[in-house]
């Protein structure tokens, strides 16, 4: 219902009913058909004209503005008129701008949509004149979707309604008043209604909705002190910002009977506190003449939304000192434009998506790849790999030692063994092989031994986005289902024999990812080193109880195995048949390294 007026169904606040009349009727007196409220507007602005169930309805507009200092009346060609009449506690004022919106227009206020760009199919949300819910008179200014009475289009919605420029008199107080009805989220962080003074190039926030100054679901009169801007040419902008695209299915915001007025005198004072205008961006002083003086900060904010820099990759904050901070977000994939997503890779199309995150999509191009199998050149002499979405085919075949020359005649012995190049380091000072053994599973030779109790759930090399280094990793589970739900099952995989030099400092390293039961009693995952028929345990799942579903880099000293031959075994055992539908275990980037010190 409207405050001290009539509701859209013709019921007044005292419970009586009014007769609905039809406007612009047909010759037989029936109401004209309609689809929108605008279809029902006529030239009588003392009636509220709206469309209900495809019929035009007209109700008498109630012009009571709840102000005892004004005489309220209505003229059909104007709408509601509120004339100052004086009285106890009333101060005469000079009206500088007024908008009642009774004529179905914005009455000189300019509307700007500052939300995200929309496609032709998407619904715009902005300030619009609307006759249905008003505080007084035949119309109001509504932020939302016409006819639907919500502001939800699955986007962040932002809009401003700005008055024409006007000049505030010198040496007088001034104020802005308007009535508002808000059905939005609570607090000052979301669904922010604010008032901004525009002075040339500066935009200074002077009022914002919060839990202390707005009661949701009720009409309220808002009064904002403009005295600090006396003598300046300004414009007033009413801004609504949903901040996010969620919880926007409520009615929205309605503004009615907006007035800017100059009061007859300046504001008097005996101390600075007398001059408090409740505007965060002004310093309030009591001058020597006993009148209030103000210093305005143009680099100022009242709420976080005042600090929007138009950059989706910054967090915009209004600090305790009412100054803005624009902090870069931690996500390196954040973007504003496609150019910011350029990865300098000819095989990707680089796009900044609507969620402001970069996407580097692999092109449908025969020269580009996403996995090593796409690079197969059917040449047994090449190792075919996909790196950075591009194919590389490395020749490894030979007939003579000369074909294997790596250009290092000091430290390496280059030999052709069974048609394959082999490189070994000479046992001389200064020569060292930093990678004793290296397997990233991208060009896997299938030289690891494995066993599984299940035909489906087993250790195997898979090409999967989960790999730490794309495209492949060793995986335990069902490669198709991406789980290990094969009743009770277990299995192990073991490296070929690795000869460890007779020296200290060597390390075993690998990356491990697990999504299993968190209990160490079930879905047991262990790593062992075998040497001379003896097994040494170096890892159990209990060591990663807080790191499930994260890649973990593990490193172990091999000093205890110097001069020995080892095999490293990865083992998984569900123990039972329960809770086996999570993804399983991945191993990647397995290597034995020598620091060469």
C-alpha positions in Angstrom: 0.0 0.0 0.0 1.0 3.6 -0.4 1.6 5.7 2.8 -1.6 7.4 3.8 -2.9 6.7 0.3 -4.5 3.9 -1.5 -3.1 0.5 -2.4 -3.1 -0.9 -5.9 -6.3 -2.8 -5.2 -8.2 0.4 -4.2 -8.1 -0.2 -0.4 -7.2 2.9 1.7 -5.1 2.8 4.9 -8.3 3.2 7.0 -9.8 0.0 5.4 -12.4 1.7 3.2 -12.5 1.2 -0.5 -12.5 3.6 -3.5 -14.2 3.2 -6.8 -11.8 2.3 -9.6 -12.4 4.3 -12.8 -11.3 3.6 -16.3 -9.3 6.0 -18.3 -9.2 6.3 -22.1 -12.1 3.9 -22.3 -13.7 2.5 -25.4 -16.9 4.0 -26.8 -19.0 1.4 -25.0 -17.4 2.4 -21.6 -15.3 -0.7 -21.2 -11.7 -0.4 -20.1 -9.1 -0.6 -22.9 -6.9 -3.7 -23.1 -3.2 -3.3 -22.0 0.1 -5.1 -21.6 2.1 -2.4 -19.8 1.3 0.3 -17.3 2.4 2.8 -19.9 -0.4 1.7 -22.1 -2.8 3.1 -19.6 -1.3 6.6 -19.1 -3.6 9.5 -19.9 -3.2 13.3 -19.5 -4.8 13.4 -16.0 -2.0 13.2 -13.5 -4.3 13.2 -10.6 -5.1 9.5 -11.3 -2.9 6.5 -10.8 -3.1 4.6 -14.1 -1.9 1.0 -14.3 -2.5 -2.2 -16.0 -4.0 -5.1 -14.1 -4.9 -8.4 -15.7 -4.8 -6.8 -19.2 -7.3 -4.1 -18.0 -6.5 -0.4 -17.4 -7.3 0.7 -13.9 -7.4 4.3 -12.7 -7.5 5.3 -9.1 -7.5 8.8 -7.5 -4.0 9.9 -6.5 -3.5 10.8 -2.9 -1.2 13.8 -2.6 -0.5 13.9 1.1 3.3 14.1 1.4 3.2 13.6 5.2 4.7 17.1 5.7 2.7 19.4 8.0 4.5 22.4 6.5 3.0 22.0 3.0 -0.5 22.4 1.5 -1.1 19.4 -0.8 -3.3 19.6 -3.8 -3.5 18.1 -7.3 -3.8 19.7 -10.8 -4.6 17.2 -13.6 -2.0 18.7 -16.0 0.7 18.7 -13.3 0.0 16.1 -10.7 0.5 16.7 -7.0 1.5 20.1 -5.8 3.1 20.8 -2.4 3.1 24.5 -1.4 4.8 25.7 1.8 2.2 27.1 4.2 4.2 27.7 7.3 3.2 26.9 10.9 4.8 26.0 14.1 8.3 24.4 13.5 8.2 25.2 9.8 11.0 27.1 8.0 10.3 28.8 4.7 12.4 27.5 1.8 13.2 28.2 -1.8 12.6 25.2 -4.0 15.5 24.6 -6.4 14.4 21.3 -7.9 11.5 19.0 -7.4 10.3 15.8 -8.9 7.1 13.9 -8.1 7.1 11.6 -11.1 3.3 11.9 -11.4 3.3 12.5 -15.1 5.0 9.2 -15.9 8.4 10.7 -16.7 11.7 11.2 -14.9 10.9 14.9 -14.7 14.3 16.1 -15.9 16.4 13.5 -14.1 18.8 11.7 -16.5 19.0 7.9 -16.2 22.3 6.0 -16.7 22.8 2.2 -16.7 26.2 1.4 -15.2 25.7 -2.4 -14.9 27.5 -5.0 -17.0 26.9 -5.1 -20.7 23.9 -7.2 -21.7 23.0 -9.1 -24.9 19.9 -8.3 -26.9 18.1 -11.2 -25.2 18.9 -10.1 -21.6 16.6 -7.9 -19.5 17.9 -4.4 -18.6 17.4 -3.2 -15.1 17.4 0.5 -14.3 15.4 3.5 -12.9 12.0 3.8 -14.5 8.8 5.9 -13.8 6.1 3.6 -12.4 2.5 4.2 -11.1 1.9 1.1 -9.0 3.6 1.8 -5.6 3.9 5.4 -4.7 4.2 7.4 -1.5 1.9 10.2 -2.8 0.5 11.1 -6.2 0.2 9.1 -9.4 3.8 8.0 -9.9 7.2 7.3 -8.4 10.7 6.4 -9.7 11.4 2.7 -9.4 14.6 0.7 -9.8 13.8 -2.7 -11.2 12.2 -4.6 -14.0 9.0 -3.0 -15.3 5.9 -5.1 -14.5 7.8 -7.8 -12.7 8.8 -5.8 -9.6 12.2 -7.3 -8.9 15.7 -6.4 -10.1 17.1 -9.9 -10.8 18.5 -10.5 -14.3 21.4 -12.7 -13.0 23.8 -9.8 -13.4 25.2 -7.1 -11.2 22.8 -4.1 -11.7 23.8 -0.5 -11.2 22.0 2.7 -12.2 21.9 6.4 -11.5 19.2 9.0 -11.7 20.7 12.5 -11.8 19.1 15.9 -11.5 20.0 18.8 -13.8 22.7 21.1 -12.5 21.6 24.0 -10.2 23.4 26.5 -7.9 23.0 26.6 -4.2 22.7 30.1 -2.8 25.6 31.6 -0.9 25.2 32.0 2.9 22.2 29.8 3.2 21.6 26.2 4.4 20.2 23.7 1.9 18.8 20.2 2.0 17.7 17.3 -0.1 14.6 15.4 0.9 13.0 12.4 -0.7 10.8 9.4 0.2 12.0 5.9 -0.3 10.7 2.4 0.0 13.3 -0.4 -0.1 12.8 -4.1 -0.3 16.4 -5.3 -0.7 19.2 -7.0 1.3 20.1 -5.5 4.7 23.3 -3.7 5.7 25.7 -1.4 3.8 27.6 -4.0 1.8 24.9 -5.2 -0.6 22.1 -3.5 -2.5 23.5 -0.1 -1.8 21.4 3.1 -2.3 23.5 6.2 -2.1 23.3 9.9 -2.8 26.2 11.6 -4.6 26.9 15.3 -5.2 28.5 16.1 -8.5 30.6 19.3 -8.6 32.4 19.6 -11.9 34.8 16.6 -12.2 34.3 15.5 -8.5 31.7 13.0 -7.3 31.3 13.2 -3.5 29.2 10.7 -1.6 26.9 12.3 1.0 24.5 9.6 2.1 24.3 5.8 1.9 21.8 3.2 3.1 22.7 1.3 6.2 20.9 -0.6 9.0 20.7 2.7 11.1 19.1 4.9 8.6 16.8 2.6 6.7 14.0 0.3 7.8 13.3 -2.1 5.0 9.7 -2.5 3.8 8.5 0.9 5.0 8.2 4.3 3.4 10.8 6.7 5.0 11.6 10.4 4.5 15.3 10.9 3.9 16.9 14.3 4.6 20.4 15.1 3.5 22.2 18.3 4.5 23.7 20.2 1.4 24.9 23.2 3.3 28.6 22.4 2.7 28.1 23.0 -1.0 26.6 26.5 -0.6 27.5 28.8 -3.5 28.4 25.9 -5.8 26.8 24.6 -9.0 26.0 20.9 -8.3 23.8 18.0 -9.5 22.4 15.3 -7.2 22.7 11.6 -8.3 20.7 8.8 -6.7 22.6 5.6 -7.3 21.6 1.9 -6.7 24.2 -0.8 -6.9 23.3 -4.5 -6.2 27.1 -5.2 -5.8 26.5 -8.9 -6.7 24.0 -10.8 -8.9 22.4 -12.8 -6.1 19.3 -12.3 -3.9 17.9 -9.7 -6.2 14.4 -11.2 -6.5 12.8 -8.8 -4.0 10.9 -5.7 -5.0 13.8 -3.2 -5.2 13.9 0.5 -4.5 11.2 3.2 -5.0 11.9 7.0 -4.8 9.1 9.6 -4.6 8.6 13.3 -4.0 12.2 14.4 -4.3 12.9 18.0 -3.4 16.0 20.2 -3.2 15.5 23.4 -1.2 17.4 26.4 0.1 16.6 27.4 3.7 16.3 31.2 4.6 19.5 31.4 6.7 22.9 29.9 7.3 23.4 27.4 10.0 24.4 29.0 13.3 26.7 27.5 15.8 28.7 27.9 19.0 30.9 24.8 18.6 32.0 22.5 15.8 29.5 19.8 16.9 26.7 22.2 16.0 27.7 22.0 12.4 27.6 18.2 12.0 26.0 17.5 8.6 26.4 13.7 8.9 28.4 13.8 5.7 31.6 11.7 6.0 33.4 13.7 3.3 33.2 17.1 5.0 35.1 18.7 7.9 32.6 20.6 10.0 33.7 23.8 11.6 32.1 26.6 13.6 33.5 29.8 12.1 34.4 33.0 14.0 31.2 34.7 12.8 29.1 32.0 14.5 28.0 30.3 11.3 29.0 26.9 10.1 31.9 26.4 7.6 32.8 23.3 5.8 35.9 21.9 4.1 35.0 19.2 1.4 37.3 16.3 0.6 36.9 15.4 -3.1 39.0 12.2 -2.6 36.6 10.7 -0.2 34.3 7.7 0.3 31.5 6.7 2.7 31.0 3.0 1.7 32.9 0.5 -0.4 30.8 1.0 -3.5 32.0 4.7 -3.6 35.5 3.3 -4.4 34.7 1.3 -7.5 37.5 1.8 -10.0 35.9 -0.1 -12.8 38.5 -2.8 -12.5 37.1 -6.3 -11.8 40.6 -7.4 -10.6 40.7 -5.1 -7.6 38.9 -5.3 -4.2 37.5 -1.8 -3.6 37.4 -0.7 0.0 36.5 2.5 1.9 39.0 2.7 4.8 38.5 4.0 8.3 39.8 7.4 7.2 37.2 7.6 4.4 39.8 7.2 1.7 39.6 4.5 -1.0 41.8 1.5 -1.3 41.9 -0.6 -4.5 43.7 -3.8 -3.7 44.6 -6.3 -6.4 42.9 -9.7 -6.1 45.0 -12.8 -5.4 43.8 -14.7 -8.4 46.3 -14.4 -11.3 43.6 -15.4 -13.8 41.5 -12.3 -13.1 41.0 -10.1 -16.1 39.1 -7.2 -17.6 39.9 -7.7 -21.3 40.9 -10.5 -23.6 44.4 -8.9 -24.1 45.1 -9.5 -20.4 44.7 -13.2 -21.0 47.3 -13.5 -23.7 49.5 -16.5 -22.9 51.7 -16.0 -26.0 50.7 -19.5 -27.3 49.6 -19.8 -30.9 47.6 -22.8 -30.0 45.1 -21.1 -27.7 42.3 -18.7 -28.0 42.6 -16.3 -25.1 39.3 -14.9 -23.7 38.3 -12.9 -20.6 35.0 -14.6 -19.6 32.0 -13.0 -18.1 33.2 -14.0 -14.6 36.4 -12.0 -15.2 38.6 -15.0 -15.3 40.9 -15.9 -18.2 40.2 -18.9 -20.4 42.9 -20.2 -22.8 41.0 -22.6 -25.0 43.0 -24.9 -27.2 42.3 -24.3 -30.9 40.9 -26.9 -33.2 44.1 -27.0 -35.2 46.0 -30.1 -36.4 49.2 -28.5 -35.2 47.9 -28.1 -31.6 47.3 -30.8 -29.0 46.0 -31.5 -25.5 47.7 -34.9 -24.9 50.7 -36.8 -26.1 48.6 -39.4 -28.1 47.6 -36.6 -30.5 51.2 -36.1 -31.4 51.9 -39.7 -32.4 53.9 -39.6 -35.7 53.9 -43.4 -35.9 57.7 -43.3 -35.8 59.1 -45.8 -33.2 62.3 -43.7 -33.1 60.6 -40.6 -31.6 59.3 -39.7 -28.2 56.1 -37.9 -28.9 55.1 -35.3 -26.3 52.5 -32.5 -26.0 53.9 -29.5 -24.2 52.1 -26.1 -24.0 49.5 -27.5 -26.4 52.2 -28.0 -29.1 53.6 -31.4 -30.3 57.3 -32.3 -30.0 58.8 -35.4 -31.5 62.3 -36.2 -30.2 64.4 -38.7 -32.1 66.0 -41.5 -30.0 67.0 -44.0 -32.6 70.6 -44.7 -33.7 72.8 -47.1 -35.6 76.2 -45.8 -34.4 77.6 -44.0 -31.3 78.3 -41.0 -33.4 74.6 -40.4 -33.9 74.2 -40.0 -30.2 76.9 -37.3 -29.7 75.5 -34.8 -27.2 78.4 -32.4 -27.6 79.9 -33.1 -24.2 83.1 -35.1 -24.7 84.4 -34.4 -21.1 81.7 -35.8 -18.8 79.5 -38.1 -20.9 79.9 -41.4 -22.7 77.5 -41.4 -25.7 76.6 -44.9 -26.9 74.1 -46.5 -29.2 72.7 -49.6 -27.5 70.2 -51.8 -29.3 69.2 -48.9 -31.6 68.7 -46.4 -28.7 71.0 -43.6 -27.5 72.3 -44.0 -23.9 74.2 -41.4 -22.0 76.3 -42.1 -18.9 78.5 -39.8 -16.8 82.2 -40.5 -16.5 83.5 -41.0 -12.9 85.7 -38.0 -12.8 85.7 -34.9 -10.6 83.3 -32.2 -11.7 81.2 -34.5 -13.8 77.7 -35.3 -12.4 74.4 -36.6 -13.6 71.8 -34.4 -11.9 68.9 -36.8 -12.9 69.7 -40.4 -12.0 66.1 -41.4 -12.8 63.3 -39.3 -14.2 59.7 -40.3 -15.0 56.9 -37.8 -15.6 54.8 -40.4 -17.4 54.3 -38.2 -20.5 56.4 -40.5 -22.7 56.0 -43.6 -20.5 58.0 -46.7 -21.6 55.8 -49.1 -19.6 58.8 -50.4 -17.8 57.2 -50.3 -14.3 55.9 -53.6 -12.9 52.4 -53.7 -11.5 49.8 -55.9 -9.8 46.1 -55.4 -8.9 43.5 -57.6 -7.4 40.9 -55.9 -9.7 40.7 -55.8 -13.4 39.2 -52.3 -13.4 40.8 -50.6 -10.4 44.6 -50.7 -10.9 47.7 -48.7 -11.3 47.9 -47.2 -14.9 49.2 -44.2 -16.7 46.3 -41.8 -17.6 46.0 -38.6 -19.5 44.0 -36.4 -17.2 43.7 -32.7 -16.2 44.6 -33.8 -12.7 48.2 -34.5 -13.7 50.7 -32.2 -11.9 52.7 -31.8 -15.1 50.4 -32.2 -18.1 49.3 -34.4 -19.8 49.9 -37.7 -17.9 50.3 -39.2 -14.4 50.3 -42.6 -12.8 46.9 -43.3 -11.3 45.3 -45.9 -9.0 41.6 -46.4 -9.6 39.2 -47.1 -12.5 40.5 -44.8 -15.3 37.0 -44.6 -16.8 34.9 -44.0 -13.7 37.6 -41.9 -11.9 37.0 -43.8 -8.6 38.2 -47.0 -7.0 34.7 -48.5 -6.3 35.5 -52.1 -7.3 34.5 -53.8 -4.1 37.5 -54.5 -1.9 40.7 -54.0 -4.0 44.4 -53.4 -3.8 47.4 -53.0 -6.1 51.0 -52.0 -6.4 53.3 -50.5 -9.0 57.1 -50.7 -8.9 59.9 -48.8 -10.7 62.6 -50.6 -12.7 65.9 -51.1 -10.8 67.7 -47.8 -10.1 71.4 -47.8 -9.3 72.3 -45.3 -6.6 75.9 -43.9 -6.8 78.1 -44.5 -3.8 77.8 -41.0 -2.4 75.7 -38.9 0.0 73.2 -36.3 -0.9 70.9 -38.1 -3.4 67.2 -37.7 -3.1 64.0 -39.4 -4.1 61.2 -36.9 -5.1 57.6 -37.2 -6.4 54.3 -35.4 -6.4 51.3 -37.1 -4.8 47.5 -36.3 -5.0 44.9 -38.2 -3.0 41.1 -38.2 -2.6 40.3 -41.1 -0.4 38.9 -41.7 3.1 40.7 -39.5 5.6 41.2 -42.3 8.1 44.6 -43.9 8.1 43.0 -47.3 8.8 41.3 -47.5 5.4 42.3 -46.7 1.8 45.9 -47.3 2.9 48.4 -45.6 0.7 52.1 -46.5 1.2 55.5 -46.0 -0.5 58.3 -48.5 0.1 61.9 -48.8 -1.1 63.1 -52.4 -1.9 66.8 -53.2 -1.9 68.4 -56.6 -1.5 65.0 -58.2 -0.9 64.3 -55.9 2.1 61.4 -53.4 2.2 61.8 -49.9 3.9 58.7 -47.9 4.4 59.1 -44.1 3.6 55.5 -42.9 3.4 52.0 -43.7 4.7 48.7 -41.7 4.2 48.7 -40.5 7.8 51.5 -38.1 6.8 49.0 -36.2 4.6 45.9 -36.2 6.8 45.5 -32.4 6.2 46.4 -32.4 2.5 43.8 -34.5 0.8 42.8 -33.2 -2.7 46.0 -31.2 -2.9 49.2 -31.9 -4.8 51.9 -32.5 -2.3 55.6 -32.6 -3.2 57.5 -35.2 -1.2 61.3 -35.6 -0.9 63.3 -38.3 0.8 67.1 -38.8 1.4 68.7 -41.8 -0.2 71.8 -41.8 1.9 70.9 -45.1 3.4 70.9 -46.7 -0.1 74.1 -45.2 -1.5 76.0 -47.7 -3.7 72.9 -50.0 -3.8 70.3 -50.9 -6.4 66.7 -50.0 -5.4 63.1 -50.2 -6.6 60.4 -47.9 -5.3 56.9 -49.3 -4.8 53.6 -47.4 -4.5 50.8 -49.5 -2.9 47.1 -48.9 -2.4 44.6 -51.0 -0.4 41.0 -50.2 0.3 40.9 -52.6 3.2 37.0 -52.7 2.9 34.2 -52.2 0.4 32.9 -48.9 1.8 33.3 -45.3 0.7 35.3 -46.1 -2.4 33.6 -43.6 -4.8 36.2 -40.8 -4.4 38.8 -40.2 -7.1 41.8 -42.2 -5.9 45.6 -41.6 -6.0 47.8 -39.8 -8.6 51.7 -39.9 -8.7 53.6 -37.6 -11.0 57.2 -36.2 -11.6 59.0 -39.2 -10.0 62.8 -38.7 -10.0 66.0 -39.5 -8.3 68.3 -36.5 -8.1 71.9 -35.7 -7.4 72.7 -32.2 -6.2 76.1 -32.5 -8.0 78.0 -30.8 -5.1 
